[in-house]
Amino acid sequence: MSDSSGVSHGMGNPYKIVDHARERRKGITATSLKELMNTARSRLSLPPDVDITVVLEQDGTEVDDEEYFATLERNTSLMVLHGDQKWTAAGSGKTTSRYIVVDDVDNVESSSKSDGVRRIRTPVEPLVSTLHGDPSHISLLGGNDLELLSDMDPDSLVDIMPDRMFLEQLKEASGRFLVEKRQAQESMALLQMYESRSEMERA
């Protein structure tokens, strides 16, 4: 079975693809990097002749060959870039300055109390706002974002999110997801190590 893009379904591993602005997120399957790129063009409505680059949404690592693509875990979230677009961390990007506002660097510690210094806004705030709208997105976050959320101080965010119970539950859930993700990555690394060893022994 295949759709209008010619991509076969029911075969290949599942992946999540997202556009540069993280406004469109699609679930697809692909057996190769080339197939994923072709599918991404179709699903994200990109021009067929534009050059695209695939990177890990979590940290911006470029996926530029089939060998590396083959090591990716199932359901890895990949960002599709084209033109002069560059990877940016979730909640930051070119709008980072909206969240990190410091008028007096020497007085950062008292920024929340001083009338002359505005409070520092960190990239965790847009993450919290997004997850409050749809908590299911937490399963799509990378390790860096989960670590940011699990380390956050709920008291420092009550001005943008009065629901303290939600903040505490989000902090706890992020910690659990982070532990599970790290365990999965360690298990995958062990499997790859065993597979490499087996191939060497067969050779």
C-alpha positions in Angstrom: 0.0 0.0 0.0 1.3 3.4 -0.9 0.1 7.0 -1.0 0.4 9.7 -3.7 4.1 10.2 -2.8 4.9 6.7 -3.6 6.0 5.8 -0.1 5.2 2.4 1.0 3.4 2.1 4.4 3.6 -0.8 6.8 7.4 -1.0 6.3 10.3 0.9 7.8 10.7 2.5 11.2 8.4 5.3 12.6 9.8 8.8 12.9 8.4 12.2 13.8 9.2 15.1 11.5 8.8 18.8 12.4 9.2 22.0 10.5 11.7 24.8 11.4 9.1 26.7 13.5 7.8 23.5 15.2 4.3 24.4 14.0 3.8 21.3 12.0 4.6 17.9 13.4 4.0 14.6 11.4 4.4 11.0 12.1 5.9 9.0 9.2 7.7 5.7 8.4 10.8 5.4 6.3 13.4 2.7 5.5 16.1 5.1 4.5 17.2 8.7 4.9 16.4 9.3 1.2 12.9 8.0 1.6 12.4 10.1 4.8 13.5 13.3 3.0 11.1 12.6 0.1 8.3 11.9 2.4 9.1 15.0 4.5 8.9 17.2 1.3 5.4 15.9 0.7 4.0 15.9 4.2 5.4 19.4 5.0 4.5 20.8 1.6 8.0 21.8 0.6 8.9 22.6 -3.0 10.3 19.5 -4.8 13.5 21.3 -6.0 14.5 22.9 -2.7 17.5 21.5 -0.8 16.6 20.2 2.6 18.7 19.2 5.7 17.6 16.8 8.3 18.7 17.3 11.9 17.8 15.9 15.3 15.2 18.1 16.9 16.7 17.5 20.3 20.2 19.0 19.7 20.5 19.9 16.0 22.9 17.1 15.0 22.8 16.8 11.2 21.7 13.4 9.8 23.6 13.4 6.6 24.2 9.8 5.7 22.4 6.5 5.6 24.8 4.9 8.0 24.0 7.4 10.8 20.3 7.4 9.9 20.3 3.6 10.5 21.4 4.1 14.1 18.4 6.3 15.0 15.9 5.0 17.5 12.3 4.4 16.5 10.1 7.6 16.9 13.1 9.9 16.8 12.0 13.5 16.3 13.7 15.1 13.3 13.6 18.7 12.2 13.5 19.4 8.4 15.3 22.6 7.4 15.6 24.3 4.0 17.1 27.4 2.5 19.1 29.4 5.2 17.1 27.9 8.1 19.2 26.9 11.2 18.3 24.6 14.1 17.2 26.4 17.3 16.4 24.9 20.7 12.7 24.6 21.5 11.3 27.7 23.1 14.3 29.8 22.2 15.5 30.3 18.6 15.5 33.9 17.3 13.1 35.0 20.0 15.4 34.1 22.8 15.8 37.7 23.7 12.1 37.9 24.6 12.8 35.4 27.4 16.2 36.4 28.7 15.9 40.0 29.7 18.5 41.4 32.1 19.0 45.2 32.6 21.7 44.9 35.2 23.9 41.8 34.9 25.6 42.5 38.3 22.3 42.3 40.0 20.9 39.1 38.5 20.3 37.5 41.9 17.8 40.1 43.0 16.3 40.7 39.6 12.9 39.5 40.8 12.8 41.9 43.7 14.5 45.0 42.3 12.4 47.7 40.6 15.4 48.6 38.4 15.9 45.1 37.0 13.4 43.1 35.2 13.0 39.4 35.9 15.0 37.0 33.9 12.9 34.9 31.6 14.4 31.6 30.6 13.5 29.3 27.7 11.6 27.0 30.1 8.6 29.4 30.1 7.4 28.8 26.5 7.9 25.1 27.0 5.6 25.2 30.1 3.0 27.3 28.2 3.0 24.8 25.3 2.6 21.8 27.5 -0.2 23.4 29.5 -2.1 23.6 26.3 -1.3 20.0 25.3 0.5 17.9 28.0 0.9 15.0 25.5 3.7 16.9 23.8 6.0 16.0 26.7 6.5 12.6 25.0 8.0 14.4 22.0 10.6 16.4 23.9 14.3 15.8 23.7 16.6 15.2 26.7 17.7 18.8 26.9 14.1 20.1 27.2 13.2 17.4 29.7 16.2 18.2 31.8 15.3 21.9 31.8 11.8 21.1 33.0 12.8 18.6 35.6 15.2 21.2 37.1 12.8 24.1 37.0 11.6 25.9 40.2 7.8 26.0 40.2 7.9 29.1 42.5 9.7 31.1 39.8 7.0 30.4 37.2 3.8 31.1 39.1 3.5 34.6 37.4 3.0 32.9 34.0 1.4 29.7 35.3 -0.7 30.2 38.5 -1.5 26.5 38.5 1.2 25.4 40.9 -0.1 21.8 41.0 0.4 21.6 37.2 4.0 22.9 37.5 4.8 20.3 40.2 3.3 17.5 38.2 5.1 18.6 35.1 8.4 18.7 36.9 7.9 15.2 38.2 6.7 13.8 34.9 9.7 15.4 33.1 12.1 13.7 35.5 10.4 10.3 34.8 10.5 10.8 31.0 14.2 11.9 31.2 15.2 8.7 33.2 13.2 6.5 30.7 14.8 8.2 27.7 18.3 7.8 29.1 17.7 4.1 29.9 16.4 3.6 26.4 19.5 5.3 24.9 21.8 3.1 27.1 19.9 0.0 26.0 20.2 1.0 22.4 23.9 1.6 22.8 24.4 -1.8 24.3 22.5 -3.5 21.5 24.5 -1.6 18.9 27.7 -2.6 20.7 26.7 -6.3 20.7 25.7 -6.1 17.0 29.0 -4.6 16.1 30.8 -7.3 18.0 28.8 -10.0 16.3 29.6 -8.6 12.9 33.3 -8.6 13.7 33.1 -12.2 14.9 31.3 -13.2 11.7 33.9 -11.4 9.6 
